[in-house]
Amino acid sequence: MNFERQVIAYKNYFLDFYVMQTDNVQVKIEWTLNLIRVTRQVPEKYFRHLEGTKGLYEIRIEVGSNIYRIFSFFDKGNLVVLGNAFHKKTQKTPKMELEKAIKIMEEYQDEYKA
């Protein structure tokens, strides 16, 4: 199987969220992350750039009527870095979560500057 992208979690931001989820949510998260790993053009339904941000993406997961989002960004071409995640309860992405995602991306970039 050829991998289009490598997916890694930065620090514990995503992992802390992941371990709190039920088994069926974890399975769907794994399925979606694998789709991102192996699919050349990932449908926007699962992975899209957030308008108005410099390089921030959201991974979109639906389980029943529940919606989850994982913020991510790219490093060195095909490396997808997972930041914070949350259970989406409103139409709009909570500003606090978005600000946190931007801080995590900046923290990562500061830490891994070439």
N, C-alpha and C positions, 0 to 999 in steps of 0.2 A: 504494500500500500504506500503510495507516495503522499508525503505530507506537504501541503501548500504553506502551512504556517506552523510555528511552534507557539504553544500557549504556556505562559508561566504566571504564577501568582507572585506579586510583589509584597514582601513582608507578610503580615498576617491579615491584611485588610479584607481580602476575599475569603480566606480560609476560616476566619472567625464567623463570618456570615454562613458559609457553606455547612459547617458542622452543626449549626443550629437548625438546619432545615430537615424536614421529614424525608424518609427514604425515597418517596416518589418524586419529590422536588429535586433531590440530589441526582437521581437517575436522569431527569430531564435536563438538569444543568450539564451533566456529563455528556449527554447526547448532543446538546447544542454546542458545547466546547469542541467535541469531536467533529461536528459538521464544519466548524470554523477551521479546524486543523486540516481537513482533507478536501474541502470544496474550493475550487478556484474562485468562483463568484458566489459568495454567500448571499442568499436572498435577504433583502432589507428587513423582512419580517423578523429575522434573527440577529442581524448585525448591521448597525448603521452609524454613520458619522453624525455627531450632534451639531446641528447648525449653530453658528455663532461661537464655536470653540476652535481652538487651534489644535486639531489632532485628537480630540476626545471622541471615543466611540461608545455606544451602548450595545451590550449583548442582551437580547430580549428573550425572556423565557415565560411561557404561559403554562400553567398547570391548573386545569379546570377553569375556575373564574379568577384565579390568582395570577398576578403578573409580577415578575421579578426582573430587576435590571442589574447588570454588572457593568460598571464603567471600565473601560480599557483604552489602551493606546498602543501605538506601534513603536518598536525600537529596532533599528538596523534591518529595515525592510520587511521581513516576514515574521518577526517576533512580536506576538501579541502579549501585552503585559496587563494582567488583571489588577484592578484597583479595588475600590469599595463596591459593595452591592447592597441592594435593599429590596424590600417587598413594596411594590408600588400600589398605593391605595387611592391615589387621585389621578385626574387626567394629566395634570402638569407634573413634571419632574420636580420634586422638592428642591428649592434653591440651596438649602443646607447641604443636601447630598451632592449636588452639582459642584458647589464650592469645595467640598471635601475632595471630590474627584480631581479637581484642578490642582489642589494643593498636593495630592498624592503624586500626580503626574510630574509636577515641578520638583518635588522631593526626589523622585526617581531620576529625573534628568540631571539634577545637581549631583546626585550620588554616582551616576554612571557616565558623566561627561567624558568624551574621548579626549 
